[in-house]
Amino acid sequence: MERVSEKDIEWLLQPNQEFDYLSQPSSEEKVKPLSFKRKLIHFGLWLLLVTTLTILPFFLLIRTSVFLNVEQGWNGWLSLAGGIGTTVLLLLAYIIILFRKVQNKKLLMRFSLGGTGALVGGFCLYGLLYLSSVNAKTESVREVYRSLHPILRVAVATTTLAEADLVITDIKRTEQDYAKMGLPLHQSSLHFPQKDGYVHAIDLRTKGHSEFRNIVLNTSIRLMGLHTIRHVGTADHLHISLPVSKN
């Protein structure tokens, strides 16, 4: 048997640099650069995440308000306040996650609560009081805008953020309006003021827009909890209504 020398033992215990280089993978071998396709996929996923997180507060504002008003029988204004509160809590969760390394959590919460409350409340106040002439077919539509249920008004303001050229063609109607349009009179129409004193329906223009846009608009509004009916023909429009409370 061949005898192992002391030099051989030392070489095994302390391998030279050449042996170490050959046995260990290089940093280039460990980390491979992402391909263009994978980078594109990652960018798309991040974009989808950011878009979802941006849209979610507005969606939650309307969806919660509709739920409280229709399903729980809350007053319209109280329901809207509930929607605002829920949205503020969501935004606070965003801030806590984003600034989780901040040491003074109490100070962060104090400023965040005031800021998010003012932001959401200010947006709702704007939607309740103002309708741009760009978003109204006629001046008479703007004049009766405040007769619309508060939740629907905020829903309109929310929708115009994504659809700047949204046009409301009709809100409040009278029996004479049906006669002028040559339509049968529907006493149950939500275009008439309801028991709470507010109109619960609006018509949005779909004529002149792509079918893809109209489908996305219809689907988005349905997801908010509102009812929609598509009326086609010469006066192509989307009828949107807030159901009357079950309670």
KOLKESE-871053 format. One record per residue (C-alpha): chain; x, y, z; residue number from 1. Coordinates in steps of 0.001 Angstrom, whole numbers, plus 524288, in hexadecimal, padded with zeros to 5 digits. Layout:
A / X / Y / Z / NUM;
...
This chain:
A / 80000 / 80000 / 80000 / 1;
A / 804FC / 80D6E / 7FC5D / 2;
A / 8089F / 81566 / 80827 / 3;
A / 8021D / 822D5 / 80A27 / 4;
A / 80C1B / 82D3E / 80D23 / 5;
A / 80A91 / 838AE / 81679 / 6;
A / 80A77 / 84216 / 80ACD / 7;
A / 7FEBA / 83B07 / 80522 / 8;
A / 7F76F / 83C58 / 811FE / 9;
A / 7FA75 / 84AEE / 812B5 / 10;
A / 7F5AF / 84CD1 / 804AE / 11;
A / 7E8C6 / 84611 / 807CD / 12;
A / 7E6B6 / 84E33 / 8141E / 13;
A / 7EA5C / 85AFE / 80D6A / 14;
A / 7E62E / 85A4D / 7FF38 / 15;
A / 7EC8F / 8642A / 7F633 / 16;
A / 7E575 / 86F2D / 7EF35 / 17;
A / 7E485 / 867A5 / 7E281 / 18;
A / 7DD1E / 85C9A / 7E927 / 19;
A / 7D414 / 8663D / 7F029 / 20;
A / 7D151 / 86D98 / 7E384 / 21;
A / 7CDD3 / 86121 / 7DC54 / 22;
A / 7C525 / 85BDA / 7E72D / 23;
A / 7BD39 / 86846 / 7E9E0 / 24;
A / 7B412 / 86E2A / 7DFB7 / 25;
A / 7B6F2 / 87C31 / 7DC05 / 26;
A / 7ADC7 / 88761 / 7DEFC / 27;
A / 7AA67 / 8880E / 7D082 / 28;
A / 7A617 / 879DA / 7D104 / 29;
A / 79DF2 / 87BF7 / 7DD51 / 30;
A / 7963A / 887DD / 7D8AE / 31;
A / 7916F / 88763 / 7CACE / 32;
A / 78C1C / 89406 / 7C502 / 33;
A / 77D85 / 89411 / 7C264 / 34;
A / 7796F / 892CF / 7B457 / 35;
A / 771B3 / 89D9D / 7ADCB / 36;
A / 76584 / 89527 / 7AE33 / 37;
A / 766AD / 892F1 / 7BCED / 38;
A / 7694C / 8A171 / 7BF34 / 39;
A / 75D12 / 8A4A4 / 7B774 / 40;
A / 7551C / 89AFD / 7BF92 / 41;
A / 75A53 / 8A0B2 / 7CC4F / 42;
A / 75740 / 8AE7A / 7C7BD / 43;
A / 7497C / 8AA63 / 7C3E6 / 44;
A / 74721 / 8A421 / 7D135 / 45;
A / 74BFC / 8B023 / 7D870 / 46;
A / 743A9 / 8B8F1 / 7CFD9 / 47;
A / 737BE / 8B074 / 7D288 / 48;
A / 73A78 / 8B0D9 / 7E12F / 49;
A / 73C1C / 8BFA6 / 7E17D / 50;
A / 72FD8 / 8C19F / 7D940 / 51;
A / 727F6 / 8B89D / 7E212 / 52;
A / 72CA7 / 8BF59 / 7EE72 / 53;
A / 72950 / 8CC97 / 7E876 / 54;
A / 71BA0 / 8C8D1 / 7E409 / 55;
A / 7180E / 8C0FC / 7F037 / 56;
A / 7156C / 8CCB2 / 7F95E / 57;
A / 70BC8 / 8D2D5 / 7EFAD / 58;
A / 70530 / 8C5CC / 7ED59 / 59;
A / 7042A / 8C334 / 7FBF3 / 60;
A / 6FE7A / 8D0BB / 7FE5D / 61;
A / 6F2DC / 8CE74 / 7F555 / 62;
A / 6F11B / 8BFE0 / 7F7B8 / 63;
A / 6F08C / 8C180 / 8067D / 64;
A / 6E734 / 8CD0E / 80582 / 65;
A / 6DE06 / 8C57A / 7FC84 / 66;
A / 6DE5B / 8B998 / 80565 / 67;
A / 6DB28 / 8C169 / 81197 / 68;
A / 6D037 / 8C8C9 / 80ACE / 69;
A / 6C9B6 / 8BDC4 / 8033A / 70;
A / 6CC67 / 8B1AD / 80B65 / 71;
A / 6CD05 / 8B77C / 81912 / 72;
A / 6C2E4 / 8C233 / 81727 / 73;
A / 6CBAF / 8CD37 / 81BD8 / 74;
A / 6C8A1 / 8DB4F / 81855 / 75;
A / 6CF67 / 8DFE0 / 80BE0 / 76;
A / 6D838 / 8E996 / 812D1 / 77;
A / 6DB80 / 8E014 / 81DB6 / 78;
A / 6DE97 / 8D59C / 813A6 / 79;
A / 6E7C5 / 8DEDE / 80CA0 / 80;
A / 6EE5A / 8E201 / 81996 / 81;
A / 6F045 / 8D35E / 81BA5 / 82;
A / 6F672 / 8D24B / 80E3E / 83;
A / 6FF7F / 8DDA5 / 81154 / 84;
A / 7037E / 8D75A / 81E3A / 85;
A / 70691 / 8CA62 / 817C1 / 86;
A / 70E94 / 8D115 / 80D26 / 87;
A / 71641 / 8D8D1 / 81742 / 88;
A / 71995 / 8CC2E / 81E70 / 89;
A / 71E8A / 8C626 / 811C6 / 90;
A / 72714 / 8D1F7 / 80EE4 / 91;
A / 72C58 / 8D176 / 81CCB / 92;
A / 73025 / 8C348 / 81A75 / 93;
A / 7376E / 8C790 / 80E25 / 94;
A / 73EDE / 8D1EB / 815D8 / 95;
A / 74256 / 8C8AC / 820F9 / 96;
A / 747D3 / 8BEB8 / 81769 / 97;
A / 74F11 / 8C91F / 80F9F / 98;
A / 75500 / 8CFAE / 81BB0 / 99;
A / 75630 / 8C395 / 82440 / 100;
A / 76424 / 8C732 / 82823 / 101;
A / 7601D / 8D42F / 82E3D / 102;
A / 76286 / 8D3BB / 83CE1 / 103;
A / 75813 / 8DD33 / 841A8 / 104;
A / 74BF4 / 8D5B2 / 83D84 / 105;
A / 742CF / 8DE23 / 845BA / 106;
A / 74709 / 8EAA5 / 83ECB / 107;
A / 74622 / 8E3D2 / 831A1 / 108;
A / 7383D / 8DF60 / 83474 / 109;
A / 7341B / 8ECE3 / 8390C / 110;
A / 738B1 / 8F3D7 / 82CC2 / 111;
A / 7345F / 8E8CD / 823CF / 112;
A / 7269B / 8E872 / 8295A / 113;
A / 724D7 / 8F701 / 8278A / 114;
A / 72AC3 / 8F6EB / 819F1 / 115;
A / 72335 / 8EB5C / 81499 / 116;
A / 71693 / 8F00F / 81ADA / 117;
A / 71809 / 8FD6E / 81483 / 118;
A / 71B9C / 8F74A / 80776 / 119;
A / 71010 / 8EDF2 / 806BE / 120;
A / 70685 / 8F7A2 / 80CBD / 121;
A / 70AE6 / 90268 / 80372 / 122;
A / 7093F / 8F991 / 7F7A7 / 123;
A / 6FB7E / 8F5CF / 7FBD9 / 124;
A / 6F7DE / 903FE / 7FE61 / 125;
A / 6FC75 / 90781 / 7F0BC / 126;
A / 6F458 / 8FC77 / 7EAD7 / 127;
A / 6E855 / 90053 / 7F2B2 / 128;
A / 6E85E / 90EA4 / 7EEED / 129;
A / 6EE3B / 90FBE / 7E166 / 130;
A / 6EBDB / 90A25 / 7D3E1 / 131;
A / 6F40E / 90F54 / 7C8B7 / 132;
A / 6ED24 / 9142A / 7BC89 / 133;
A / 6F59C / 90A79 / 7B51E / 134;
A / 6EE97 / 8FF6F / 7BC1E / 135;
A / 6E0C8 / 9048E / 7BA0C / 136;
A / 6D947 / 903E8 / 7AD49 / 137;
A / 6D1AF / 91052 / 7B036 / 138;
A / 6D189 / 91B18 / 7BA55 / 139;
A / 6C4A4 / 915BB / 7BF7F / 140;
A / 6CBB8 / 9091F / 7C329 / 141;
A / 6D53D / 9110A / 7CB5E / 142;
A / 6CA17 / 9186B / 7D1C0 / 143;
A / 6C3CE / 90BEB / 7D6FD / 144;
A / 6D0B6 / 9056F / 7DA88 / 145;
A / 6CEE6 / 907A9 / 7E927 / 146;
A / 6C1B9 / 900CC / 7E8A5 / 147;
A / 6C970 / 8F456 / 7E5E1 / 148;
A / 6CBE5 / 8EB03 / 7F124 / 149;
A / 6D8DF / 8EE5F / 7F7F8 / 150;
A / 6DEB0 / 8E0E0 / 7F5AC / 151;
A / 6DBED / 8E1F8 / 7E718 / 152;
A / 6E211 / 8EF7D / 7E6CA / 153;
A / 6EEA4 / 8EA68 / 7ECD3 / 154;
A / 6EE1A / 8DEB0 / 7E39D / 155;
A / 6ED79 / 8E822 / 7D815 / 156;
A / 6F93B / 8EFB5 / 7DD3F / 157;
A / 700A6 / 8E2E8 / 7DEFF / 158;
A / 6FD8D / 8DE5E / 7D12E / 159;
A / 701BC / 8EB46 / 7CB19 / 160;
A / 70F71 / 8E926 / 7D08F / 161;
A / 71110 / 8DDF0 / 7C6F8 / 162;
A / 707A0 / 8E2F2 / 7BC91 / 163;
A / 709D5 / 8F19D / 7BB71 / 164;
A / 7005A / 8F344 / 7B002 / 165;
A / 6F532 / 8EC2A / 7B6C4 / 166;
A / 6E82E / 8F299 / 7B34E / 167;
A / 6DBB6 / 8F1E7 / 7BB67 / 168;
A / 6D035 / 8F31F / 7B231 / 169;
A / 6C517 / 8F2A2 / 7BC12 / 170;
A / 6C27A / 8F2E7 / 7CAB5 / 171;
A / 6B582 / 8F7DD / 7CFA3 / 172;
A / 6A909 / 8F605 / 7C7CD / 173;
A / 69AE2 / 8FA46 / 7C8AE / 174;
A / 68EAD / 8F495 / 7C297 / 175;
A / 68F61 / 8FF2F / 7B825 / 176;
A / 69D11 / 8FAB8 / 7B480 / 177;
A / 6980B / 8ED27 / 7B12E / 178;
A / 68D4F / 8F31F / 7A8CC / 179;
A / 69736 / 8FB8C / 7A177 / 180;
A / 69FDF / 8EFC2 / 79ECA / 181;
A / 6942A / 8E7AA / 79A67 / 182;
A / 696F9 / 8DD55 / 7A4A6 / 183;
A / 68D11 / 8D63C / 7AD33 / 184;
A / 68C22 / 8DB91 / 7BAED / 185;
A / 69281 / 8D306 / 7C551 / 186;
A / 68E60 / 8D73B / 7D2E4 / 187;
A / 698AC / 8CE31 / 7D8AD / 188;
A / 6A3AC / 8D4D2 / 7D123 / 189;
A / 6AF47 / 8D827 / 7D9C7 / 190;
A / 6B0C2 / 8E4BA / 7D1EE / 191;
A / 6A5AD / 8E9C1 / 7DA76 / 192;
A / 6A90D / 8EE69 / 7E84D / 193;
A / 6A778 / 8E30D / 7F1D5 / 194;
A / 6A2C6 / 8E2B4 / 7FFEA / 195;
A / 6AFD4 / 8E7CE / 804C9 / 196;
A / 6AE33 / 8F3C5 / 7FBF3 / 197;
A / 6B90B / 8F014 / 7F275 / 198;
A / 6B978 / 8EB39 / 7E478 / 199;
A / 6BF8B / 8DDAA / 7E3CF / 200;
A / 6C2F9 / 8DCB9 / 7D55B / 201;
A / 6CB34 / 8E30D / 7CAC2 / 202;
A / 6CD94 / 8E081 / 7BC55 / 203;
A / 6DB57 / 8E082 / 7B6C2 / 204;
A / 6DE7C / 8E255 / 7A871 / 205;
A / 6E3EC / 8D648 / 7A1AC / 206;
A / 6E176 / 8DAA6 / 793A5 / 207;
A / 6EDF8 / 8DE8A / 78CB6 / 208;
A / 6F69A / 8D634 / 79575 / 209;
A / 6FCFA / 8C926 / 7929D / 210;
A / 6F5F2 / 8BCF4 / 79708 / 211;
A / 701CE / 8B911 / 79F1B / 212;
A / 700F3 / 8C5DF / 7A6BA / 213;
A / 6F26A / 8C40D / 7A8EA / 214;
A / 6F43C / 8B626 / 7ADDE / 215;
A / 6FF1F / 8BA51 / 7B73F / 216;
A / 6F6BD / 8C59E / 7BC2F / 217;
A / 6EAFE / 8BCD6 / 7BE25 / 218;
A / 6F2E4 / 8B264 / 7C530 / 219;
A / 6F9D1 / 8BC34 / 7CE01 / 220;
A / 6ED1F / 8C27C / 7D267 / 221;
A / 6E6F1 / 8B53F / 7D504 / 222;
A / 6F298 / 8B186 / 7DD7A / 223;
A / 6EFD4 / 8BDAF / 7E59E / 224;
A / 6E2A1 / 8B7C8 / 7E8EE / 225;
A / 6DA4E / 8C06F / 7E02E / 226;
A / 6D05D / 8BB46 / 7D65E / 227;
A / 6D221 / 8BD8A / 7C7CF / 228;
A / 6C9A1 / 8BBC3 / 7BBBF / 229;
A / 6CEAC / 8BE11 / 7AE0E / 230;
A / 6C4C3 / 8C4CD / 7A524 / 231;
A / 6C89B / 8C40D / 796D5 / 232;
A / 6C2FA / 8CB0D / 78B2A / 233;
A / 6C329 / 8D937 / 786D2 / 234;
A / 6C504 / 8DDBB / 794EE / 235;
A / 6CF13 / 8D384 / 798CC / 236;
A / 6D1EF / 8D541 / 7A749 / 237;
A / 6D509 / 8CE1E / 7B3E6 / 238;
A / 6CA9F / 8CF13 / 7BE67 / 239;
A / 6D0A2 / 8CEC3 / 7CC10 / 240;
A / 6C8A9 / 8CDF0 / 7D86D / 241;
A / 6CA65 / 8CCAB / 7E70C / 242;
A / 6C06E / 8C2B2 / 7EBEE / 243;
A / 6B6F0 / 8C781 / 7F61F / 244;
A / 6BA20 / 8C271 / 803B3 / 245;
A / 6B412 / 8B537 / 80714 / 246;
A / 6B187 / 8B9A0 / 81508 / 247;
